[in-house]
């Protein structure tokens, strides 16, 4: 295994060598996505250099959110470092739940992509450092679209996407036209569904922060989603999230997948092409903005060691460590966080998705608009959103499975969201 050069790591961190450092032990809660799993191997170098023992708790996305939120909100102290994202970081930072992050000059915070940095900050203070960043885009099998005589373009219409899915759908041969998230969760099915709603001109709340889930735009968007995935998606889509669809895609079972740009670095099939997210006339909010980031719960007894680890794990040196690692290389480096990553010729040579990923991140529109009064693309940056989003997610999964009609699911969603927001004082 190739290790990070000792001098580079020591300079980057400003820490003592393993021989002189007092051994620390950190418990780190991570989402069970590919780049986080890879980090466990790469971080063996960090332990060898610093003597810091790293205990990993790898959890499915929904479970991670529940456990980390509960532990952090109550000051449980179960974790020293936690994976959170753009929905939580500014809110938790403002509430004092997580520590502010200040790193040394060598960290080069100005190299961080502005959209990612801003999304993880509150009033200019960084509260979570991005491990990888992402938007969303179309990833499709060009060999299948070519064979079917159809094409997919940047910012395509949803009608054309449906037509392309129908043309390449061949379940008898084990190929499904479109693989999309259906597993319930505010960051699972609702991440994708919200971008569809946005593209149809809908929003979560009106200018007075009252839910608008019973609007015509929501009805059109959800009917479209259920029809597209119900007719041209794999069976049991209501149970599929990122990892399930990634596996299906790499088994050659998906003609197209509209999801996180980060997925492109884990696709193993040939002939994948990329396009910017489709819309139904409104491109604003059709592609999301997110980062899986690292934060330190407030009051952690290991806060300083935790911050040193985060500084290393989100640094330029970490990117190079993955690139130099015998098991990974430039095609497996975490992306979407630093401009410098995209400047490496070695990265450009293996990352055919890089330009599409950067275009998606740069075009994402998280700010409040005339259409929506809240910050966030596939979420609303308010404390109540996880509860609202989770309630609606269950209803959307029920509509997708056929357990409820779209109208029934939307009515129940509106009622649940209205009750939550009313109780919160909106």
Steps between C-alpha positions, in 0.01 A plus 500: 500500500631844409501739795497877501851643522573557865630854452195608300256362754683650794520842336136490396377415847755667721493194726773301665619167368360176635801449722443821693125555474266392775274237352144617448197290411219634284162350417384610157144460367492478120243431232560167326576650160803402295732792571446468875567128487821569307604755763536224757787352299662831412486613863726214607777742401361759740505254789853388412617862495319641804424199717133600506273196506192534280183307579257500206123476527365458145123541468237508226404858416165514677628323811805725515284812494276373779784390727725799442214748546383337822849472647608852405178670611515337842875532549527124519871496419488174306701641207804724466457564126168485315388500138240770438402712200378838386159468661644454846830688507379866505209423732701292743783753494263786582350292781841423650470126441826473304838668526620771259790387281814707448792343317858600424614696197620185322141375495426768237133553575474732199553193281165368623220544245298806612159332474616215723671726754201731525261211548694370800542840669292729718571874491836433337617236749566147372336238721556187290780425256401330173629150435330495161252727327240433238215618288278270293502409131391238248729199460390288206612211282573659165530161335137432591369841394690477171363152433147625573542807280440750781715770653530677834624859519594748771197643681273273299124497539349242731280386212810414297653322800188287529508424127865397523428282804217330312722439197782333693279317751545127443415310818508165319872563451542636852529867399276766654450835334550716809632429848401768752488532876186368667611410852326729752707766672539878481845445351405188304194502274418860589838626378415393148127567525554857618712579194219365281246715687727804464531440127120492469486841673409374847652561843473366854360820651348830392626846601340455844666158543170317467526160329396490134505123447137507385587730206449416133879505449553230763217292353646520148850421622404200713271354235791527256748341745269209585419442133864512387638275771195275517507425128870509419679436830609181675254312721506603864627851426340624824789324677783640288737779604849592383686179581228270369483684168878516469508122527225464237679737264830315531316176426388652170136524604444877472467693178516833678539628852435856618679544830806636677791599277734315738354171374691542174830414669360159599340396170671195354307444176622626165342767285357726771416853388390798706247781466380785718175437687169513310210726583137572419555860399668627816874420521548677837543233765494212252839386630581485867800616703642293782817410684568219739716678753672445834418684820589485868216484756519784752662414828688197368793420730700413188408814307854610414608156378174472307564830325852389408360185344236695305765745382698210353203305362365799305835637384687505169738248655213256548406528133859413407504216751200337330655559159827336611333211681557162337132405535349821361671756273382822340171352387394446862589833659212681674383787282281807516689679776818660366578684177853359504373144459361583157830657390703178523569355154496152653149555632375645174637199312286250695199707603282529192225637723702792640371774273137393540539476878652846528233651275229348717654626825552850362144522363327381819280774650457459878406861572150627576306614194160645415382141470633385837581701815752253643862403435563153360439313176392148595430603859393805696759635742267523799511285815158350431579371152634154592170422674294642214711333234495163674121504533451586134761243396289219644196620307695524172630145546142387558392668176787339311420152633129540422398483864341846457393710206704810424210719613470311829873520563512873427202574721654308788833675440343843508315421822812366673720789385243760602473350848878495549546858380205625707637341815836663427332840492497578129 
